[in-house]
Amino acid sequence: KSVRDVIITVDPDGTVIELNEAAMKGYGFSRETIGKPFKALLTGCNGKCIEILDLAIQSRTVVEVDRIECQQDINPGKVVSVTAYPLLGPQDAFAGVVLVLHDESRLVCLEKELGQHHQFYRLVGKSTKMKRVFSLIEALSSAQTTVLITGESGTGKELAAEALHSGGGRAGKPFVKVNCSALPESLLESELFGHVKGAFTGAVQDRAGRFQKAHGGTIFLDEVGDLTPRIQGDLLRVLQEREFERVGDSTPIRLDVRVIAATNKNLREKVRRGEFREDLFYRLKVVEIEMPPLREKREDLALLVDHFRRKFNAVFNKAIEAVSNDVMKVFLEYAWPGNVRELEHAMEHAFILCPNKTITLDHLPPELTGVDRPSGMAPEAARVDDPQAIVQALEKAGWNKAKAARSLGINRATLYRKMQKYQLSEIGRAHV
């Protein structure tokens, strides 16, 4: 299988005894390199890898250094993270060092882009779909048109509504939110339109509703697809006539309110089933803004991760600088059923657990890594002391070490140590 990481194995004297195809392709090494001193092979290099290798040989421990610049002529401008693992032979005798170089150049370029402006009000993104959303919001901000915002839960529909309000002439006026699914019909009617004293049991005084409070500004009706037929009729009258009546009163009240509605339901399907009024549907859907799910705009992930990193550094008074490359891979591969809201919660979870400068796999919620961790049991206790289980995990992952480590519930460094201990390699599977 193809392995992108450069892997070079040296003996205790620093002589190369093995290297992989990535080392030959990316660094100009060849099979003739085997048997030669490693430090003699790096011409035009600043010697960082040699220093790391020497330290690992002397200390016989794992040495990790993040993001050094590779200055060889064949790799100008390349940024790599280097890890040196001690190689153990029979009876755990020191047999040399395995040097692993992981190319971080692409991630570094992405992080540089984070310094650019990719935020529209509180919405973050640079993907084509988000740029389309930004353009629509900008075009609609100054209009008084009713807007329907659709999309799955957690995609940022409320943030889009806030941006619509803040970018137009109603900015600075009331922005009133109503969750249409949170209250039963009787309470929601009073909440929306208000009531007069004595309208029902408990109505001890007149009370203004949300529409009245939003006068001059914007009312945001979230989860509008959950409205009952009676409230749907009341809302239709408001949109058609721009007036309403409080519960228990027959005096119409004129209002000047922009209506923005949102739903995660398929309203067209609800209309077809007779669950939502067709005339109300078209009144709401003058213009539709569709918020894309996170799985369809993965190019925004790095921006969102950095956005939440800065946010939670302020919330928790921490100085976390980054997420690990393995964490970013998990983020890119995960389906994100809860969308941006789930990513935000995952980052908050990681911030609570992370004591260091970098968020690693150990800090993520278990549903992201697919690792069950019963209390009192170390994640690697169940399977990683079984060489056959390690080989099975590696084969299932196509010998991708990061994926195999995640499936075993350990980090990549632990997996390398276990592979060395049991003398496991893709070529030497027969040792098991």
C-alpha positions in Angstrom: 0.0 0.0 0.0 1.1 3.6 -0.5 2.3 5.4 2.6 2.6 9.2 2.4 4.8 9.6 5.5 8.5 9.2 4.9 9.8 6.3 7.1 13.5 5.7 7.5 15.0 3.2 9.9 18.6 3.4 11.2 20.7 1.2 13.5 22.2 2.4 16.8 25.1 4.0 14.9 22.8 6.0 12.6 23.3 3.9 9.5 20.2 3.5 7.3 18.9 -0.1 7.4 15.5 0.5 5.7 13.4 3.1 4.0 10.0 3.3 2.3 8.9 4.3 -1.1 7.9 7.8 0.1 11.5 8.5 1.1 12.7 7.6 -2.3 10.0 9.6 -4.2 10.0 12.7 -2.0 13.6 13.0 -0.9 15.7 11.5 -3.7 16.9 8.5 -1.7 17.3 5.0 -3.3 17.9 1.5 -2.3 21.6 2.3 -2.5 21.1 4.6 0.5 20.8 1.5 2.7 24.1 0.9 4.5 25.2 4.5 4.5 25.2 7.0 7.5 22.0 9.0 7.6 23.7 12.3 8.4 25.9 12.0 5.2 22.8 11.8 3.0 21.3 15.2 3.9 23.0 17.8 1.8 21.9 21.4 1.9 20.0 20.6 5.1 20.0 22.7 8.3 20.6 19.5 10.3 17.3 19.5 12.3 16.5 15.9 11.4 20.0 14.8 12.3 19.7 16.5 15.7 16.4 14.8 16.3 17.8 11.4 15.3 20.9 11.9 17.5 18.7 12.8 20.5 16.5 9.7 20.0 19.6 7.4 19.8 21.1 8.9 22.9 17.9 9.0 25.0 16.3 5.9 23.5 12.9 7.6 23.9 10.3 9.0 21.5 11.3 12.5 20.2 8.7 14.7 18.5 9.2 18.0 16.8 6.4 19.8 15.0 6.8 21.8 11.8 10.3 22.3 10.8 11.3 23.7 7.4 13.0 21.2 5.1 15.7 23.1 3.4 17.0 20.4 1.0 17.2 21.5 -2.6 14.7 18.8 -3.6 12.1 20.1 -1.1 12.4 23.9 -0.9 9.7 25.4 1.4 8.4 22.0 2.6 7.2 22.0 6.3 7.4 18.6 8.1 6.7 17.3 11.5 9.3 14.7 12.7 8.9 11.9 15.1 11.7 9.5 16.1 10.7 6.2 17.7 13.2 3.8 19.4 13.3 0.4 17.7 13.3 -2.5 20.1 14.7 -6.0 19.2 14.5 -9.3 21.1 14.2 -8.9 24.9 13.6 -5.2 24.3 17.2 -4.6 23.3 17.7 -1.2 21.6 18.1 -1.8 17.9 18.0 1.7 16.4 15.4 4.4 15.5 12.5 4.7 13.2 12.3 8.3 11.8 8.9 9.4 10.5 8.5 12.7 8.5 4.9 13.9 8.0 4.4 16.7 5.4 2.5 19.6 7.0 2.8 22.0 4.1 -0.8 21.8 3.0 -2.1 22.4 6.5 0.3 25.3 7.0 -1.1 26.9 3.9 -4.7 26.4 5.1 -3.8 28.1 8.4 -2.3 31.1 6.6 -5.6 31.5 4.9 -7.3 31.7 8.3 -5.8 35.2 8.6 -7.9 36.3 5.7 -11.4 37.7 6.1 -13.9 34.8 5.7 -16.6 36.0 8.1 -19.9 37.6 7.2 -21.4 38.9 10.4 -21.3 35.7 12.6 -21.3 33.3 9.6 -17.9 31.8 8.8 -17.0 30.2 5.4 -15.3 30.6 2.1 -16.9 27.7 0.2 -18.9 28.3 -3.0 -22.1 27.5 -1.2 -21.4 29.9 1.7 -20.4 32.6 -0.7 -23.8 32.2 -2.4 -25.5 32.5 1.0 -23.5 35.7 1.8 -24.5 37.2 -1.6 -28.2 36.4 -1.0 -28.1 37.9 2.5 -26.4 41.0 1.2 -28.9 41.4 -1.6 -31.9 40.9 0.7 -30.7 42.9 3.7 -32.2 46.2 2.7 -35.4 44.7 1.2 -38.5 44.1 3.3 -39.2 40.8 1.6 -40.3 37.9 3.7 -37.5 35.2 3.7 -37.6 31.5 4.3 -34.3 30.0 5.6 -34.1 26.3 5.2 -31.6 23.7 6.2 -30.8 20.9 8.6 -30.5 21.5 12.3 -27.2 23.2 13.3 -26.5 24.8 9.9 -26.7 28.4 11.2 -30.2 29.4 10.2 -30.6 31.8 13.1 -27.2 33.4 12.4 -28.4 34.0 8.8 -31.5 35.6 10.1 -29.5 37.9 12.4 -27.2 38.8 9.4 -30.3 39.7 7.3 -31.6 42.0 10.1 -28.2 43.6 10.9 -27.3 44.4 7.4 -30.4 46.4 6.5 -32.3 49.5 7.5 -33.9 47.7 10.5 -30.5 47.3 12.2 -30.7 48.7 15.7 -34.4 48.0 15.9 -35.9 45.0 17.7 -34.9 41.5 16.6 -37.4 39.2 18.2 -37.0 35.4 18.1 -39.8 32.8 18.5 -39.3 29.1 18.7 -42.6 27.8 17.2 -42.0 24.3 18.4 -41.3 25.1 22.0 -44.9 26.0 23.2 -48.4 24.4 22.8 -50.9 26.1 20.6 -52.7 28.0 23.3 -49.5 29.5 24.8 -47.9 30.1 21.4 -50.9 32.2 20.3 -50.6 34.4 23.3 -46.9 34.5 22.9 -47.1 35.7 19.3 -50.1 38.1 19.4 -50.4 39.0 23.1 -53.6 39.0 25.2 -55.9 41.3 27.1 -56.7 41.0 30.8 -59.3 38.2 31.4 -58.8 36.6 28.0 -58.2 33.2 29.8 -57.5 31.9 33.2 -54.3 33.5 34.5 -54.5 36.5 32.2 -54.4 39.0 35.0 -53.2 41.9 32.9 -52.8 43.0 29.3 -49.6 41.6 27.7 -47.9 42.5 24.4 -47.0 39.7 22.1 -43.8 39.1 20.2 -45.2 40.7 17.0 -45.9 43.9 18.9 -42.5 43.9 20.5 -40.9 43.5 17.1 -42.7 46.6 15.7 -40.3 48.5 13.5 -37.8 45.6 13.4 -37.7 41.9 12.6 -39.4 38.8 13.9 -37.7 35.5 13.4 -40.0 32.5 13.5 -37.8 29.4 14.0 -39.2 25.9 13.3 -42.2 27.4 11.5 -42.9 24.0 10.0 -44.2 22.9 13.4 -47.1 25.5 13.6 -50.6 24.0 14.1 -53.2 24.7 11.4 -54.9 27.4 13.5 -51.7 29.3 14.1 -50.8 28.9 10.4 -54.1 30.7 9.6 -53.3 33.5 12.1 -49.8 34.0 10.6 -51.2 34.1 7.1 -53.5 37.0 8.0 -50.5 38.9 9.5 -48.5 38.4 6.3 -51.5 39.4 4.1 -53.0 42.3 6.0 -50.1 43.4 8.2 -52.3 43.5 11.3 -53.3 41.1 14.1 -55.6 40.9 17.1 -54.6 40.1 20.7 -56.2 37.1 22.3 -59.5 38.2 23.8 -59.6 41.4 21.8 -61.3 42.2 18.5 -59.4 45.4 17.8 -56.9 45.0 15.0 -53.4 46.3 15.6 -51.3 47.5 12.6 -47.7 46.6 12.6 -44.5 47.2 10.7 -42.5 44.0 11.0 -40.3 42.1 8.7 -40.9 38.4 8.9 -38.0 35.8 8.6 -39.0 32.2 9.0 -36.8 29.1 9.3 -37.4 25.4 9.2 -35.5 22.1 9.0 -38.6 20.4 7.6 -39.5 19.8 4.0 -42.4 22.3 3.8 -43.3 21.3 0.2 -43.8 17.7 1.4 -45.8 18.9 4.3 -48.0 20.8 1.9 -48.5 17.7 -0.2 -49.6 15.7 2.9 -52.0 18.5 3.9 -50.0 19.3 7.1 -49.0 22.9 6.0 -51.1 25.5 4.2 -50.0 26.0 0.6 -50.9 29.7 0.6 -48.8 30.3 3.8 -45.9 28.3 2.2 -45.8 30.7 -0.8 -46.2 33.7 1.5 -43.2 32.7 3.5 -41.1 31.5 0.5 -40.9 34.7 -1.4 -37.1 34.2 -1.3 -35.4 31.1 0.1 -32.0 30.9 1.6 -30.8 27.3 1.8 -28.1 26.7 4.5 -25.7 23.9 3.3 -24.9 21.1 5.7 -21.3 20.9 6.9 -20.6 17.7 5.0 -21.2 19.7 1.7 -18.7 22.5 2.6 -15.7 20.6 4.1 -13.4 23.3 2.7 -14.8 25.5 5.5 -13.8 23.1 8.3 -10.4 24.7 8.9 -11.9 28.1 9.1 -14.6 27.0 11.5 -12.1 25.1 13.7 -10.0 28.2 14.0 -13.0 30.3 14.7 -14.1 28.1 17.6 -10.5 27.8 18.8 -10.3 31.6 19.2 -13.8 31.7 20.8 -13.1 29.0 23.4 -9.7 30.4 24.2 -11.5 33.5 25.3 -14.3 31.6 27.1 -12.0 29.2 29.0 -9.1 31.6 29.3 -6.7 29.1 27.6 -4.0 29.5 24.9 -4.6 26.4 22.7 -2.8 27.0 19.5 -4.0 24.2 17.1 -5.6 20.9 16.6 -3.4 18.0 15.6 -3.2 16.7 12.1 -5.0 13.5 13.2 -7.8 15.5 14.7 -8.2 17.4 11.4 -8.3 14.1 9.5 -11.1 12.9 11.8 -13.0 16.2 11.3 -12.7 15.9 7.5 -13.8 12.3 7.4 -16.7 12.6 9.9 -20.3 13.0 8.5 -21.3 15.8 11.0 -25.0 14.9 11.3 -25.4 17.8 13.8 -23.5 20.2 11.4 -21.7 23.3 12.6 -23.4 23.2 16.0 -22.0 19.7 16.5 -18.5 20.9 15.5 -18.8 23.7 18.0 -19.8 21.3 20.8 -17.0 18.9 19.8 -14.5 21.8 20.1 -15.9 22.9 23.5 -15.6 19.3 24.7 -12.0 19.2 23.5 -11.2 22.5 25.2 -12.5 21.2 28.5 -10.3 18.1 28.4 -7.1 19.6 26.7 -4.4 20.7 29.2 -1.8 21.5 26.5 -1.4 23.7 23.5 -2.7 21.2 20.9 -6.0 19.3 20.8 -5.4 15.6 20.1 -7.6 12.6 19.4 -7.8 11.9 23.2 -9.7 15.1 23.7 -12.5 14.5 21.2 -16.0 13.1 22.0 -16.0 9.3 21.5 -18.7 9.4 18.8 -16.2 11.2 16.5 -13.4 8.7 17.0 -15.6 5.6 17.2 -13.9 4.6 20.5 -15.9 3.2 23.4 -14.1 3.9 26.7 -15.8 2.2 29.6 -14.9 3.8 32.9 -11.8 2.5 34.6 -10.5 0.9 31.5 -7.6 2.3 29.4 -8.6 2.5 25.7 -5.7 0.3 24.6 -6.3 -2.4 27.2 -8.8 -4.4 25.3 -7.0 -5.1 22.0 -3.6 -3.6 21.5 -1.8 -6.2 23.5 -3.0 -8.8 20.9 -0.7 -8.7 17.9 -3.3 -10.3 15.7 -5.9 -7.6 16.6 -3.3 -5.0 15.6 -2.7 -6.6 12.3 -6.4 -6.9 11.6 -6.9 -3.2 12.4 -4.1 -2.3 10.1 -5.3 -4.4 7.3 -8.9 -3.0 7.7 -7.4 0.5 7.5 -5.3 -0.4 4.4 -2.2 0.0 6.6 -3.1 3.6 7.3 -1.5 4.0 10.7 -3.7 6.9 11.8 -6.9 5.1 10.9 -5.8 1.9 12.5 -4.8 3.7 15.7 -8.2 5.4 15.9 -10.0 2.1 15.5 -7.9 0.7 18.3 -8.5 3.7 20.5 -4.9 4.7 20.8 -2.7 7.4 19.4 -0.3 6.8 16.5 2.8 6.9 18.6 1.5 4.0 20.8 0.6 2.1 17.6 4.2 2.4 16.3 5.6 1.3 19.7 3.3 -1.8 19.6 4.3 -2.6 16.0 8.0 -2.4 17.0 7.4 -4.5 20.0 5.7 -7.3 18.0 7.9 -6.7 14.9 4.9 -6.0 12.7 5.1 -4.5 9.3 3.1 -4.8 6.1 5.8 -6.9 4.5 6.5 -8.9 7.6 2.9 -9.8 8.6 4.0 -13.5 8.8 5.8 -12.8 12.1 2.4 -12.7 13.9 
